[in-house]
């Protein structure tokens, strides 16, 4: 089989190289962008011709150019998800979507058709997701109808012109407001490469991977050894809310990476998660929900304000313990 031929049942996931990726080595960019495999593992995928550049076999050291196409070939079946979401607002420019708690946003890793992006594309034509939520985080998202509006919406997030609020169920009695203003850094105590931790003080020496992060955390209610907490991030960093709460001593219920035991995440990755692990998690997914979005419409200038109540799984968890 040549690189141009397709085998039965294979899936091809293609990413177009943008200006942030252009100029980087292929294997380094893959390890940074798709963290579920290490650099060495990506090199093995390239050598096995499971990773193509412009639909041709390539080498790990290849320097990426703007608008080139990187394609990952997989013959593994996609893991099951719950295709649960609702459109809470639509105009000629974008959608506001309330996403369920077991649904990936974008194609990545083993997911392609089992994603919000794919399902919305099938129903509404091509769409462009402006802000991501983790697969197991539910709640409000913005999805553009073209690249221009998606870029405008994304810039609202990066320029902090969108107010976002989340609610999380955590272990412990969270009773006082905390302004968590500090840094997100790698967690050296964890075997999981992508796990982060929050620190109030600037790390010395300052790593390239350290990012400033600010989250306002407010108690809502406490019940049976747990708390419902409102999180208002003013920065938008990877795993910001989950890593911050974990580092402050309030890990999320159901969180496999930032819960009480991150070895659950490693067993999940190896498809070795046990019944005891699931019992320890208490919920099948992390108890984090994006409840509010408030911003000025980038085209009309109209004030937009959307709310999404807690989903039934989080509501039921609380109700059973009150």
Number of C-alpha atoms within 10 A of each C-alpha: 6 8 14 10 8 12 10 7 10 11 20 17 18 19 15 14 16 14 10 9 20 16 15 15 16 24 24 19 20 21 17 14 12 13 14 18 16 16 19 13 14 23 22 15 18 20 15 11 18 18 27 23 22 15 16 14 17 17 16 20 12 14 15 21 17 13 14 15 19 22 20 20 18 18 13 11 11 14 9 10 15 12 16 13 18 14 14 14 12 13 9 8 15 21 20 19 20 25 27 22 26 20 23 26 22 20 17 16 14 16 22 21 16 20 21 25 19 20 17 15 14 12 9 10 10 14 22 21 22 21 18 15 21 16 19 20 23 27 28 28 22 21 25 25 22 15 14 12 18 21 14 15 24 21 16 18 18 13 11 15 15 20 15 21 21 23 25 27 26 27 22 17 18 21 14 10 13 14 15 19 19 19 22 27 22 17 16 11 9 15 12 16 13 15 19 27 23 27 20 15 9 15 13 6 7 10 11 7 10 19 18 16 22 22 21 16 24 18 18 16 15 20 15 12 11 19 23 25 24 23 25 20 22 20 18 18 15 16 17 21 26 25 25 27 24 22 17 13 15 23 25 30 26 23 26 24 25 25 25 19 15 16 17 23 20 15 14 14 11 9 9 12 15 12 9 9 17 15 11 16 20 14 16 16 21 29 26 31 28 25 22 20 20 15 19 15 16 14 9 7 9 10 10 11 13 16 15 18 13 19 18 9 14 20 12 11 15 18 10 9 11 8
